[in-house]
Amino acid sequence: MKFIIGLGNPGKKYSRTRHNIGFTILDSFAEKRSLKWKEFKDNEIISDDNSFLLIKPMLFMNLSGSAVSPLVKKYNPDCEDILVIHDDLDIDFERINVKKSGSSGGHNGVQSIIDLLGTKEFSRLRIGIGRPPEFIDPVDFVLSNFDKKEMDKLDTIINRAVDAAEVFVESDIQKTMNLFNKKNVLSE
């Protein structure tokens, strides 16, 4: 069974923020397939014919691992079958990057999952949000809403990320990387 975990913070206050792009992408994935969310402990999940689970941890970002860990223990997926979707300050806006494994890159939600699963060997779909302007604290930046100019491009980015998640579900991380890391800038 494949696990696709979208990171974000629960509550309407955060729903349109940069940090919640993982939730936004999973919501679009679910909508595309006409799937409905249900609650499971500290998560909202969707199961589709036992081939994958979509998971939104319903604890704050820094506690994502606490929400995900019980599901991983219950279903015991291979690490190569786990994909975490999250925002990334170190990738320019309009870019996505699929990565097989690695460090958290300073992302507290990813670090929480690494800490509680005891491994870095799961895949990431990193959604570029770019660096904040010099005068804005990175924490404030990730917790702020996308601006008007970004919102105009967001649907294209979300659709591309949903396509990447679908390739991951239907195939594997290598094929996903091959297809989605090639031409990475949406406006090219």
C-alpha positions as CSV (number, residue, x, y, z in Angstrom):
1,M,0.0,0.0,0.0
2,K,1.3,3.5,-0.9
3,F,1.1,6.3,1.6
4,I,0.8,9.9,0.4
5,I,1.2,12.3,3.3
6,G,0.4,16.0,2.8
7,L,1.8,18.3,5.4
8,G,0.0,21.3,6.8
9,N,-1.6,22.8,9.9
10,P,-5.2,22.1,11.0
11,G,-7.8,24.9,11.1
12,K,-9.2,27.5,8.7
13,K,-6.6,30.1,9.9
14,Y,-3.9,28.2,8.1
15,S,-5.8,26.7,5.1
16,R,-4.5,29.1,2.4
17,T,-0.9,29.5,3.7
18,R,2.2,28.4,2.0
19,H,2.9,25.9,4.8
20,N,-0.4,24.1,4.0
21,I,0.4,23.3,0.3
22,G,0.6,19.6,1.2
23,F,-3.0,19.6,2.4
24,T,-4.1,21.6,-0.6
25,I,-2.5,19.1,-3.0
26,L,-4.1,16.1,-1.3
27,D,-7.5,17.9,-1.3
28,S,-7.1,18.3,-5.1
29,F,-6.0,14.7,-5.5
30,A,-9.1,13.5,-3.6
31,E,-11.4,15.8,-5.5
32,K,-10.1,14.6,-8.8
33,R,-10.9,11.0,-7.8
34,S,-14.2,11.9,-6.1
35,L,-12.9,10.6,-2.7
36,K,-14.1,11.7,0.7
37,W,-12.0,12.4,3.8
38,K,-12.7,10.5,7.0
39,E,-11.2,10.9,10.5
40,F,-8.8,8.4,12.0
41,K,-7.3,9.4,15.3
42,D,-5.0,12.4,14.7
43,N,-5.4,12.2,10.9
44,E,-7.8,12.6,8.1
45,I,-7.4,9.8,5.7
46,I,-8.7,8.3,2.4
47,S,-8.3,4.8,1.3
48,D,-8.9,3.9,-2.3
49,D,-9.3,0.1,-3.0
50,N,-6.5,-0.7,-0.6
51,S,-3.8,0.5,-3.1
52,F,-3.1,3.8,-1.3
53,L,-3.8,6.0,1.7
54,L,-4.0,9.8,1.5
55,I,-3.1,11.2,4.9
56,K,-3.4,14.7,6.4
57,P,-1.9,14.8,9.9
58,M,-4.3,16.9,12.0
59,L,-1.7,17.9,14.5
60,F,0.4,21.0,14.1
61,M,3.2,20.8,11.6
62,N,6.0,20.1,14.2
63,L,4.0,17.1,15.5
64,S,3.3,15.5,12.1
65,G,5.3,12.4,13.0
66,S,3.1,11.7,16.0
67,A,0.1,11.6,13.7
68,V,1.7,9.5,11.0
69,S,3.6,7.0,13.1
70,P,0.5,5.0,14.3
71,L,-0.7,4.5,10.7
72,V,2.8,3.4,9.6
73,K,2.9,0.9,12.4
74,K,-0.6,-0.3,11.6
75,Y,-0.1,-0.8,7.8
76,N,3.7,-1.3,7.8
77,P,4.4,0.2,4.3
78,D,7.9,-0.1,2.8
79,C,9.7,3.2,3.1
80,E,9.9,3.4,-0.7
81,D,6.1,3.4,-0.7
82,I,5.8,6.6,1.4
83,L,5.6,10.0,-0.2
84,V,5.5,13.2,1.9
85,I,4.3,16.4,0.2
86,H,5.5,19.7,1.7
87,D,6.5,23.3,1.1
88,D,10.2,24.1,0.6
89,L,11.8,27.5,1.1
90,D,14.9,26.4,-0.8
91,I,13.1,25.8,-4.1
92,D,11.9,28.7,-6.2
93,F,8.2,29.3,-6.5
94,E,6.8,27.5,-9.5
95,R,9.2,24.6,-9.1
96,I,8.6,21.1,-7.7
97,N,11.2,18.5,-6.9
98,V,10.8,14.8,-6.3
99,K,13.4,13.3,-4.0
100,K,14.0,9.7,-3.0
101,S,15.2,10.3,0.6
102,G,17.4,12.7,2.6
103,S,17.5,15.1,5.5
104,S,14.6,17.3,6.5
105,G,16.2,20.4,5.0
106,G,15.1,22.3,8.0
107,H,11.4,21.5,7.6
108,N,10.0,20.8,11.0
109,G,7.2,18.6,9.8
110,V,9.5,16.4,7.8
111,Q,11.9,16.3,10.8
112,S,9.1,15.1,13.0
113,I,8.3,12.3,10.7
114,I,12.0,11.3,10.5
115,D,12.3,11.3,14.3
116,L,9.2,9.2,14.9
117,L,9.7,6.7,12.0
118,G,13.4,6.5,12.8
119,T,14.4,6.8,9.1
120,K,15.0,9.3,6.3
121,E,14.4,6.7,3.7
122,F,11.0,7.9,2.4
123,S,10.3,10.1,-0.6
124,R,9.4,13.7,-0.8
125,L,7.5,15.9,-3.2
126,R,8.8,19.3,-2.4
127,I,6.8,22.3,-3.5
128,G,8.8,25.4,-4.0
129,I,7.6,28.5,-2.2
130,G,10.9,30.5,-2.5
131,R,12.8,32.5,0.1
132,P,11.0,35.3,1.9
133,P,12.0,38.9,1.2
134,E,14.9,40.0,3.4
135,F,12.6,41.9,5.9
136,I,10.2,38.9,6.6
137,D,10.9,36.2,9.1
138,P,10.8,32.7,7.4
139,V,8.3,31.5,10.0
140,D,6.0,34.4,9.2
141,F,6.5,33.8,5.5
142,V,5.5,30.2,5.5
143,L,2.4,31.0,7.7
144,S,1.3,33.7,5.4
145,N,-1.1,33.4,2.4
146,F,0.1,33.2,-1.1
147,D,0.0,36.7,-2.7
148,K,-2.2,37.6,-5.7
149,K,0.5,37.0,-8.3
150,E,1.3,33.6,-6.8
151,M,-2.4,32.7,-6.6
152,D,-2.7,33.2,-10.4
153,K,-0.1,30.4,-10.8
154,L,-1.1,28.1,-8.0
155,D,-3.6,25.9,-9.8
156,T,-1.0,25.0,-12.4
157,I,1.5,24.0,-9.6
158,I,-1.1,22.1,-7.7
159,N,-2.2,20.2,-10.8
160,R,1.4,19.3,-11.6
161,A,1.9,18.0,-8.0
162,V,-1.3,16.0,-8.2
163,D,0.0,14.4,-11.5
164,A,3.3,13.6,-9.7
165,A,1.4,11.9,-6.8
166,E,-0.7,9.9,-9.3
167,V,2.4,8.6,-11.1
168,F,3.9,7.7,-7.7
169,V,0.7,5.7,-6.8
170,E,0.6,4.0,-10.2
171,S,4.3,3.3,-10.6
172,D,7.2,4.2,-8.3
173,I,9.5,7.0,-7.1
174,Q,12.1,6.6,-9.8
175,K,9.5,7.0,-12.6
176,T,8.1,10.0,-10.7
177,M,11.5,11.6,-10.5
178,N,12.3,11.0,-14.1
179,L,9.1,12.6,-15.3
180,F,8.8,15.5,-12.9
181,N,12.4,16.6,-12.2
182,K,13.2,16.9,-16.0
183,K,11.3,20.1,-16.9
184,N,10.8,21.7,-13.6
185,V,9.8,25.3,-14.2
186,L,6.2,25.6,-15.1
187,S,6.6,28.7,-17.3
188,E,9.3,27.2,-19.5
